[in-house]
Amino acid sequence: MRAFVKITIGVLFMIGLAACSNKEGDSDKMEEKEETMTEAIPAGDFPKQFLSGNYERIYNQFSESFKNEVSLEEFIGIGEQFNDGVESYALISEMSLPEVVEYQWISEKDKKGIRAYFSEDLTIEGLQVLNITANLESDEVYTKNTYHMPINEPWFTFWGGTNELINYHYAHEPQRYAYDLLMKEGDSTFEGDSTTNESYFAFGKDVVAPLEGVVVSVENGIAENTPGVDTNTDQPAGNHVIIKHDNNEYSILGHFKKDSVVVKEGQEVKAGELLGLAGNSGNSSEPHIHFHVADSAEWENATSLRIKFNVEEPIRGEVVEGF
């Protein structure tokens, strides 16, 4: 249920240029080869270069701090093992973050994923390769009801989609098709002090019912976390509202601001009706909305259902609207 905006995965590093070839030969050819070796790889060419085994060129685009942690030989070993059996990688998500752009690629069999962070000058600031969960049979089963996103203005999809690369919830059945929604202005989700909830654009924004139903569970008294400092793993949903809909489907909405929930258990709500305000309670690293639909109100032991929306199904990196 957390949102992760800060780059905390993989490794952090800056660009370095490849060494020149030391072979003797025609000076023009040497200069041409040197230019090729030292030219930074743009994000669009990264998967091709990685799959082609141009590990040294990629490695030389990392920072000295990364090289101190991982040798070229180790990086080559990781790349060769990871690329074994892969024919191609396709871009599935591109997302602007403060000072970097995140790119995510997935293999043709949807089993392996690459996540990389490129700065404006093509410095690779972070890199992660991972085996992912994808293409489960449950992807074919949608909710019987049609839902709106629980919002009434544009929000940003930070986690959402049908594989683990673009939706970290996906590996966990009770939350598999969950969404985490943030608010962004430019590339940032806040302005000012990053450790103050009020600095975040999402904090205090309206959260509304995604469909008509009956409220079956409410929590309203859990304290806010300090953004980027602590989370409440003992009460993962934080302040929350659970709504029962037709066809025994249940909306789970989490991380409300303390004392902001305005509905009560047993209350009938209409689609688009105010439930409360977005906050940073529960297992949350910064103010955001968590939303998913399950087959039971006991969501931690339930099965998450892929949501049929009134609009095209959003994924990580896309802006969405509700009502």
N, C-alpha and C positions, 0 to 999 in steps of 0.2 A: 504493500500500500504506500510505500514511500515514493517520493520523487527525488531524482538525483540530478541536479543541475550542474554542480561543480564537477570538474573532471577528476574522478577518483579511481578510474580503472586504468589498466594497462600501465604505461610508464610515461613520464614527462620528459621531454627533451627538445633540443633546438637543432637547427640545420648545421651540417658540416659538409665540406666539399670533398669529393673523391680525390685521391692522389693521382698525379699524372703518370702515364706509362713511362717506364724508363728504357724502353726499347729504342735503339737507334734507327733512323730512317729519314725519309724526306721530311723537312721541317713543316711544310704545309700540311701533310698528312698527320703529323704529330699534333699540330695546333687544332686540326679538325677533330681528332680523337679526344684531345684534352677537353674541348668544348662539350663534346658529347658526354664524357665521363662526369663532368662537373655540373652539368645542367640539372636543375632541380626537377623532380618528377611532379607534374601536376596531378591533382586528385583524380582526374578522369583517366589517367594512364596507370594509376597505381595498381589496380588488380591485374592488368596485363603484364606489367613489369614483375610483379610478385609471382604470378603463375609461371612466367617465363624463366624464373630462377635468377633474375638480376638482383640478387640479395645484397651484393656489395654496394651497388649503386643506391639501393634503398637504405642500407645501413649507414652510408656516408651522409644521409640526409637527417640522421638522428643527432642528438646532442652528445657532448662529451660525457655528461652525467649518465646517460643511458648506456653509452659504450663502457663506462666503468662498471655497470651492473651486468651487462650481457655482452659477451664477446661475439665477434663476427662468426666464428665457428659455431657457437651456440645458436645464433640467429639463423644461420644456414640450416642447421639441423632441424630447428622448429619449422622453418618454411618447407623443407623437403618432406617432412613427415605430414604436415598439414595439407599440402597440395597433392599428396598422393591420391590418385583416382579422380581428381577434379579436372573438368574440361574447361570450365569458364566460371566467372563470377559476374553477377548482374547487380547494378545499383538498385536498392529498394528504398533508401531513405537518405535525405539530405536535410540538415537542420543547422541553422545559424545559432551559435552560442557566443557569449562574450569572448571576443578576440580570436575565435576559431570557428570553423565549419566542420560539423560532424558528417562523415560519409559512412554508409553501411552497405556492404555487398554480401550477397548470398550465393552459394554454389548452385549449379543447375539441379541438383537433387535435394536442395533445401536442407542439407545436413551440416554445412559448415558456413560460418559467417565471419566477416572481417569488419571491425569498427576502427576508424581512423579519424584523427583530428588534425586538420590543416589550418595553419595561420595564413594571413594574407600574403606573406612572402614565401609561402609553400613550405615553411617549417612544419614538420610532422610533430605535433605536440603530444600525441597519444596514439597508441596502437594496441589493439587486442584482437587475437584470433581465437575462435571458440567453436566447439561442436555445439549445435543447437537442437532444440526440440521444435519440430514443425510437422505439418501435414498429418495431424491426427484425425481419426475418424469423426471426432466430435465437431470438427470444422464444418461438416456438412449439415449439422443440426442447428437451426436457428430458433430463436424464441417464436412462439405463436403470435404474441402481441407485437405491435410496432411501436417503438419508443422514440422520443426526442432525447437529445442530450439535456441534462438537468440545468440548463443555463438560459439566459435571455439576452446575451450579448456574445461577441466573439471570444473564444478561448483557444488556447494552444494545446494540442495533443502531445504530451510529453512521452507517455507510454500508451501504446495501443496497436493492435494488429494480431495476426495469426502465426507468428513465430517468435521464438525467444529473443531474436536479435532486436526486434523493434518493440517488443512487449515483454519485460522481464517477468510479468505475472504468468506468462504462458506455460511455464514449466510446472505450475502449481494448479492442480485441478480446481480447487475451490475458487480461485480467482483468474482462471485461464483467460477469459475474455474481458478482463477489467480494463478500465481507462483511468489514467491520471491526467487531469487537466490543469494547466497553469495559465497565467496571464503574462503576456510579454509586451514590452514596448521596445522596438528595435530588437536587439539581441539579448536584452536583459529582462529578468523577471522582477527586478526591484530597482529602487533608486535610493541612495543614501546608505544607512547602516545596515549591512547584510545580516546582522544578528538581531534585528528588530522586526517583529512580524509586521508592524505597520508600514515598513518600507516596501513591502511586497504588493504588487498590483492586484493580486488575487485576494488578499486579506480583506474580509468584510464584504465581499461581493455576494450577490444573491445566488442561492442554490434552490432550484425549483423542482417540483415533482415531474418526472419524465413521462408519466402516464397516470390516469386516474386510478385510485385504489384506496385501500384502508391501511393506515399506519399501524404496524404491529410491534414496533420496537423503537424506543427513543433513549438516547443518552445525551445529557446536556451539561454535565458538571465537571468534565475533565479539563485540566489546565492545559494551556498552550505550551508547546515546546519552544526552545530558543533555536531559531533557524541555524542550521549548520553546526549546532553544538550538541543537541541531545534529541532523542526520540523516545517514545513510550511503547516499548515492545510488549509490555504486559497487557496493554489495552489497544491492540493494533488498529481497530476502527476508529478509536477516539470517540468524540461526540459524533453520533450517527443517527440516521433515520432509516428504517427498513419498512418498505411498503409492499403489501400483498396486492397483486393484480389478478385479473382473470387468468384462467388456465394454470393456476398454482405457480405463478412466476413472481419472484420477489426482487425488487430493486434494493440494492445495498448502497447507501451513500455515506461516505465517511469523511472525517477530519474537520467537522464543523467548528466554528469559533465557540468558545465556552459561553454558555447562557444565551446563545443566539437562536437555538431551535425554537420555532413558534408553533409547532404542531404537537399533538399528544397521542398516546396510544389509543386506538379505537376510532380515531378521527378519520372521516372520509375526506380525501383530497382530490382536487381536480388536476388535470394535466396543466402544468405551468404555474400551479399555486406555490407561493413562497413556503419553503420548509425551514430555512435558516440561512446563516452566512458562512462563507468559506473561512476556514481557519487552519490551524497547524497543531491539532491534537492527535494523539495516538502515534502510530508508527509512521511519522511524517517528518521529513527533513526541512520542508518549507511549506508555506501556505499553498494549498491546492485542493482540488476535488477528486475524490476516488468514487468511481461509479461502476458497478457491474450488476448483472442480473443472474439469479441463481434459482434452483428448484426447491429451495427451502429457506426459511428465515434463519435457520442455524447455519449461517453461511460458512463457518470454518470447517464444517463437515459436509457441506453441500457440493453440488456440481454446478460450476459456472456455465452459463449458456451463451452461445454466440448471439449477439443482439441484432435483431432486424430493426434498422433505423428508418425514419421517414426520409432520410437523405442518404447519399452514398457513404458507405462505411469508412470512417476515418482511420488513419494510421499515424504513427509517430512522425512528428514534424509538420502536421497539417493543422490549419486553423479550422475550427468547427463552430457552428451556431446551433442553438436549440430552438427557442420559440421566437 
